[in-house]
Amino acid sequence: MSYLCRSFDNLTRGSNYIDPAPAVHIGFIDFSLFGDAPEFYATYKMKNIKNHRIYTDKMWLSVVELNSIELATEEDRLHKIDQWAKLFKAKTWEELKAMATTDQYMESAVNTMYELSADRMVKEQCRRRAEYELYQKYQAEENARKDALIAQQRAELANKDAVIANKDTVIANKDIVIADQQAELAELKRRLSEFQQEK
């Protein structure tokens, strides 16, 4: 409805309100618009709810339910609406190419779909390439961060090892001092013992 109204509002300033070109919206949907009453092709217009008089023939909305092709009427088939629906339901390019051979307008539509899809495929490849490059950049940054963290941890370990080695040296020096003091104490005890014996 929003797209239809935008298309209908095509008057320029100063134009007569009776002059707008007709606006038609054709929606292809893959579900039933009204679940309790599926219908392959339906057209909706504004009308008086009492006497059903159409308000205007300049705007209407048509809906093609792609999952209800089997409900197509003879008139729908006459206008090849069911064929267009099948075109949108095709799953492979082979199906589309086969349908393109049956009608020049379908051939034009299939060619346009192929070109648009090719553009999309190129865009998709570009998007994937960009994602890959972003991923590679992220991985490089992540690896650099991990390397920096590992280097920092190694530096901290080396520092701790140096502190431990320094403490070991201090302890060893203290052991030497204690051993010297114990030797001096033993010497003093020996002299004291000799002195006492001499008395």
C-alpha positions in Angstrom: 0.0 0.0 0.0 2.8 2.4 0.8 4.6 1.8 -2.5 1.3 2.1 -4.4 0.4 5.4 -2.7 3.9 6.8 -3.4 3.6 5.8 -7.1 0.1 7.3 -7.3 1.2 10.6 -5.9 2.9 11.8 -9.1 1.3 15.2 -9.6 3.5 18.2 -10.0 2.6 21.5 -8.4 -0.3 23.2 -10.2 -1.4 19.9 -11.9 -5.1 19.0 -12.0 -6.0 16.3 -9.5 -7.8 14.3 -12.3 -4.5 14.1 -14.2 -2.4 11.5 -12.3 -1.4 8.4 -14.2 -2.8 5.1 -13.0 -0.7 3.3 -10.4 -0.8 -0.5 -10.2 1.1 -2.5 -7.7 1.6 -6.2 -8.4 2.9 -8.2 -5.5 4.3 -11.7 -5.8 4.2 -13.4 -2.4 5.2 -16.9 -1.3 2.4 -17.3 1.2 -1.4 -16.9 1.3 -2.5 -13.3 2.0 -5.6 -14.6 3.7 -4.9 -18.0 5.1 -8.6 -19.0 5.3 -9.1 -18.2 1.6 -6.1 -18.8 -0.6 -6.4 -17.4 -4.1 -3.8 -17.5 -6.9 -4.5 -14.0 -8.4 -6.6 -11.3 -6.8 -7.1 -7.6 -7.5 -8.0 -5.1 -4.8 -9.5 -1.6 -5.4 -11.0 1.1 -3.2 -14.7 0.9 -3.1 -17.8 2.0 -1.3 -18.4 -0.6 1.5 -22.2 -0.2 1.1 -22.9 -0.4 -2.6 -19.5 -1.7 -3.7 -19.0 1.1 -6.2 -15.4 1.5 -7.2 -13.9 4.8 -6.0 -11.3 5.1 -8.8 -9.9 3.0 -11.6 -6.6 4.8 -11.3 -5.1 2.7 -8.6 -5.3 -0.9 -7.6 -3.3 -3.6 -6.0 -2.9 -7.1 -7.4 -1.5 -10.1 -5.5 -0.1 -13.3 -7.0 0.3 -16.1 -4.4 3.2 -18.2 -5.7 2.2 -21.1 -3.5 -1.3 -21.3 -5.0 -0.5 -21.7 -8.7 -2.8 -24.7 -8.8 -5.8 -22.4 -8.1 -5.2 -20.4 -11.3 -8.4 -19.8 -13.3 -8.8 -20.1 -17.0 -8.6 -16.4 -17.3 -5.3 -16.4 -15.3 -3.9 -19.0 -17.7 -5.2 -17.1 -20.7 -3.1 -14.1 -19.5 -0.2 -16.4 -18.6 -0.2 -15.2 -15.0 0.5 -18.8 -13.9 3.5 -18.9 -16.2 4.9 -15.8 -14.7 4.4 -17.2 -11.3 6.3 -20.4 -12.3 9.1 -18.1 -13.5 9.4 -16.7 -10.0 9.2 -20.2 -8.5 12.0 -21.7 -10.7 14.9 -23.0 -8.8 17.6 -23.4 -11.5 18.8 -21.5 -14.5 18.0 -24.5 -16.7 14.3 -24.1 -15.7 14.4 -20.4 -16.4 16.1 -20.8 -19.8 13.5 -23.4 -20.8 10.7 -21.0 -19.9 12.5 -18.1 -21.8 12.1 -20.0 -25.0 8.3 -19.9 -24.8 7.8 -16.2 -24.8 9.8 -13.1 -25.8 8.7 -11.2 -22.7 9.8 -14.0 -20.5 13.0 -14.2 -22.4 13.6 -10.5 -21.7 12.7 -11.1 -18.0 15.0 -14.1 -17.7 17.9 -12.1 -19.3 17.3 -9.2 -16.9 17.1 -11.6 -13.9 20.4 -13.2 -15.0 22.1 -9.8 -15.3 20.8 -8.7 -11.9 21.9 -12.0 -10.4 25.3 -11.7 -12.1 25.6 -8.3 -10.5 24.5 -9.8 -7.2 27.0 -12.6 -7.6 29.8 -10.1 -8.2 28.7 -8.1 -5.3 28.5 -11.2 -3.2 32.1 -12.1 -4.2 33.2 -8.6 -3.4 31.4 -8.8 0.0 33.1 -12.2 0.7 36.5 -10.9 -0.3 36.0 -7.8 1.9 35.0 -10.1 4.8 38.0 -12.3 4.2 40.3 -9.3 4.2 38.7 -8.0 7.4 39.1 -11.5 8.9 42.7 -11.7 7.8 43.3 -8.2 9.3 41.6 -9.3 12.5 43.7 -12.5 12.7 46.9 -10.6 12.1 45.9 -8.1 14.9 44.9 -11.0 17.1 48.1 -12.8 16.5 50.1 -9.6 17.1 48.2 -9.1 20.3 48.9 -12.7 21.4 52.6 -12.4 20.4 52.8 -9.2 22.5 51.1 -10.9 25.4 53.4 -13.9 25.2 56.5 -11.6 25.0 55.2 -9.7 28.0 54.6 -12.9 29.9 58.1 -14.2 29.0 59.6 -10.9 30.1 57.7 -11.2 33.4 58.9 -14.8 33.8 62.5 -13.8 33.0 62.2 -11.0 35.6 60.8 -13.4 38.2 63.6 -15.8 37.4 66.1 -13.0 37.9 64.5 -12.1 41.2 64.5 -15.7 42.3 68.2 -16.1 41.2 69.0 -12.9 43.1 67.2 -14.3 46.2 69.1 -17.6 45.8 72.4 -15.6 45.7 71.4 -13.6 48.8 70.4 -16.9 50.6 73.7 -18.5 49.5 75.7 -15.4 50.8 73.7 -15.6 54.1 74.5 -19.3 54.3 78.2 -18.5 53.9 77.9 -15.8 56.6 76.1 -18.2 58.9 78.8 -20.9 58.2 81.5 -18.3 59.0 79.8 -17.2 62.2 79.2 -20.8 63.2 82.9 -21.5 62.6 83.9 -18.4 64.7 81.5 -19.4 67.4 83.0 -22.9 67.5 86.5 -21.4 67.6 85.5 -19.2 70.5 83.9 -22.1 72.4 87.2 -24.1 71.8 89.3 -21.2 73.2 86.9 -20.7 76.1 87.2 -24.4 76.9 91.0 -24.3 76.8 91.1 -21.2 79.0 88.9 -22.9 81.6 91.1 -26.0 81.6 94.2 -23.9 82.1 92.6 -22.3 85.3 
